[in-house]
Structure formats: structure tokens, C-alpha cells
Amino acid sequence: MGSFRELPVFAGTSHPPRHGAVARVRVEYDAGESHPDETRPFERSGATTYRVVPFLRLLGEHGARTLVVGRLRIAAAGAGLPALTLVLCAAWSERHAWTQVPEIGPRAEELLAASLAEPAHPVSGDERSVVAVLAKAAAESSHNEVSRVRGLCYELERRFADQLASRRREAMRPLLAEIVELSIALNRARDQARAARRDGLWLWLGDEEAYRRSRAESAPGPEAPVPARMHHLALRHVDSLDVLLDEEVARLQRLLQSMSTIAVAQDAEAQQNFNVAAAATAAGLGLPALILSFYGAQAFLPLDTLDRAWRALLPIGATALLAIFVALRRLPWRARPMHYLAGALLVALLVGMLWVAGALVPTAPR
């Protein structure tokens, strides 16, 4: 568990900051898979006002990015600085394809703390108002991060399209694994959003009466207190976050199904290509052997003159060349001129080997 550091949060990029507030920020790890229980953290914090919102961030530059899923605890007691605890439930690294990692490292933690600068919000009033505004800003920031996460889905679709069009050589299995990893990440983020929504951002831990009013009332009007209005807006951002994450998960699942279907089709096509290649090889070797056994080669051996060589090898070469060209025409993909040239060179090599072998045959005694 890291120590608290005083940092400006949701203050934007202006200098000096005109928005936001100074808060004590730290990073904490919690790999629990079950529904989060915030009762003990609330009791340990000694706070009188408490919120927990889902947290989603995509950190770093392309090629070394980190996707972080968790929740943000916001606590305040009296006139002191509010405390923000980034609870990281899971993280995925891009360095060696998208893979889940146990920790994100100190550099990523610095980026994580810096990511709390946006969106800028004016923060003022008593502790209840401050915590409510910070919770709304945090929920909005996670909601806004979905647009960057959606870019990851676009990248996976682009890689899949490049692979189908043979613009990029990449194995299908690692790409499928990355899609599964990102699907797990977005599902974990969706679980955090649903847990926060079901418990009303855990408002009831610090103010059960306000929690009951928020459950009973409809959308508060402009004359409502700041905490009530900010709490309602935070819940709306969480609801929208849940919907957007559900859409992205469904999109990844559709992409995964499409790639699985294509992978099966590619395996069938590879098997068909192998069968055609095997048939062409059998024809290219079997037909010359049949011709040799039909008319015999003893009359032409040894092949020490050009006249004997072409009379013996021309039927063999023509038959093998015809068999390979027919096989190339039967392939499921369109053969290019280079494929026909390679087939002709293979036949020439076969004929050359037969010529050399025939020339080395000792002369039979007469």
C-alpha cells in the first residue's frame, strides 16, 4: 500500500490552476474478483463523507500502454484535505501483446496520478460538496476514457483486416489471445461500474439519509443542494459507462467469433492446398515412372548424347509439366505467373536429375 501524496486533482492544465482541489492521493492494489466490500475501508479511513466510483484508464504511449481497471475511493473528514485512493483491481500491458500483469510499475503510477487532472471541475463548499463534485468528476473521467479504449478495438479490427488482405503477416492465435485479454479487461471494468451503481456509489456509508433520498427522488432540480445534484450526475455517468462498456464487450465478442470462423476456414483451405500439392507431386513423380515402365529406357541408356536425352526425357517432362499446371489451376486461390514459373523450374530440375542419372548409368554389355 503506497503512501499519500498531496496533488491537485481535476484542476485541468491551467497554471495556476483555477479549478480542482488539492487532495491526498495514493495507489493501492486489490485483486479480488468478488463484489467489492467498502465497509472496512470506510471504517479505517475515519471519514464522515465517502464515495467510491469506477475507475478506467489507458496510460502511456503506443507500444507501451497500460490499461488499468479499478475504483476510486474519495473520503473526507472535517476541514482536512480529501483523500483519494486508487484501488487497482487489474492491469494489462501492451509491451509483449496485451497481457494481464500483477503490477504496473512506478512510471505507470506516476501517469495514473497525473490522469486525475481532467476533466477540470470547480470545487468549493463544505466537505459534502467537495466529495460529491470529486466523485462526479472521477465518474466523468472514466466515462470519457471509453473513447480511448474504443481505439484499441479499432486497432484490433485493423490488424484483422490487414491479415485477411495479406497486407500483414501475423499469426492468428496471438491476435485471438489479445482480443480475449481485452474482453476480460472491459468485463472487469463493467463489473466495477455495475457494483458502484448498485450500491449508489457507497453514499450510504457516510450519509444513509442522503442515500435514501437519492433512491426515492427523481432527478434533482437546479435549486437542489450541490451534493444531491452532483451525486445524480455521477450516477448518470456510471450508467452510461456501463452501457458503453457493454457495447465494446459485445463488439469484441463479435470480432472474436468472426476470427474464429475465419481461422477454421483457413485451416480447411490449408488442408485443401496440401491435398492439391500432394496430388500434383504424386502425378509429377508417378506419371514419368509410368511412362518409363511403359516403353522402357534401356534403348536410350546411357543418356550420353543429346539425341538420346530428348527422346527419353521429353515425354516425362511434358507429362510432369502438364500435371503441375493442372494442379495450379485447381488451387482455391488464383495462381500467379511466379507460381507457374516455379512449377516449370521444378520440372526442369526433375528432368535434369533424370538426365544426370541416365548419363551415369554404365553401358550394358552387348
C-alpha positions, 0 to 999 in steps of 0.5 A, a space after each residue: 500500500 503506497 503512501 499519500 501524496 498531496 496533488 491537485 486533482 481535476 484542476 485541468 492544465 491551467 497554471 495556476 490552476 483555477 479549478 480542482 482541489 488539492 487532495 491526498 492521493 495514493 495507489 493501492 492494489 486489490 485483486 479480488 474478483 468478488 463484489 467489492 466490500 467498502 465497509 472496512 475501508 470506510 471504517 479505517 479511513 475515519 471519514 464522515 463523507 465517502 464515495 467510491 466510483 469506477 475507475 478506467 484508464 489507458 496510460 502511456 504511449 503506443 507500444 507501451 500502454 497500460 490499461 488499468 481497471 479499478 475504483 476510486 475511493 474519495 473520503 473526507 473528514 472535517 476541514 482536512 484535505 480529501 483523500 483519494 485512493 486508487 484501488 487497482 483491481 487489474 492491469 494489462 500491458 501492451 509491451 509483449 501483446 496485451 497481457 494481464 500483469 500483477 503490477 504496473 510499475 512506478 512510471 505507470 503510477 506516476 501517469 495514473 496520478 497525473 490522469 486525475 487532472 481532467 476533466 477540470 471541475 470547480 470545487 468549493 463548499 463544505 466537505 459534502 460538496 467537495 466529495 460529491 463534485 470529486 466523485 462526479 468528476 472521477 465518474 466523468 473521467 472514466 466515462 470519457 476514457 471509453 473513447 480511448 479504449 474504443 481505439 484499441 478495438 479499432 486497432 484490433 479490427 485493423 490488424 484483422 483486416 490487414 491479415 485477411 488482405 495479406 497486407 500483414 503477416 501475423 499469426 492468428 492465435 496471438 491476435 485471438 489471445 489479445 482480443 480475449 485479454 481485452 474482453 476480460 479487461 472491459 468485463 472487469 471494468 463493467 463489473 466495477 461500474 455495475 457494483 458502484 451503481 448498485 450500491 449508489 456509489 457507497 453514499 450510504 456509508 457516510 450519509 444513509 439519509 442522503 442515500 435514501 433520498 437519492 433512491 426515492 427522488 427523481 432527478 434533482 432540480 437546479 435549486 437542489 443542494 450541490 451534493 444531491 445534484 452532483 451525486 445524480 450526475 455521477 450516477 448518470 455517468 456510471 450508467 452510461 459507462 456501463 452501457 458503453 462498456 457493454 457495447 465494446 464487450 459485445 463488439 469484441 465478442 463479435 470480432 472474436 467469433 468472426 476470427 474464429 470462423 475465419 481461422 477454421 476456414 483457413 485451416 480447411 483451405 490449408 488442408 485443401 492446398 496440401 491435398 492439391 500439392 500432394 496430388 500434383 507431386 504424386 502425378 509429377 513423380 508417378 506419371 514419368 515412372 509410368 511412362 518409363 515402365 511403359 516403353 522402357 529406357 534401356 534403348 536410350 541408356 546411357 543418356 550420353 548424347 543429346 539425341 538420346 536425352 530428348 527422346 527419353 526425357 521429353 515425354 516425362 517432362 511434358 507429362 510432369 509439366 502438364 500435371 503441375 499446371 493442372 494442379 495450379 489451376 485447381 488451387 482455391 486461390 488464383 495462381 500467379 505467373 511466379 507460381 507457374 514459373 516455379 512449377 516449370 523450374 521444378 520440372 526442369 530440375 526433375 528432368 535434369 536429375 533424370 538426365 544426370 542419372 541416365 548419363 551415369 548409368 554404365 553401358 550394358 554389355 552387348 
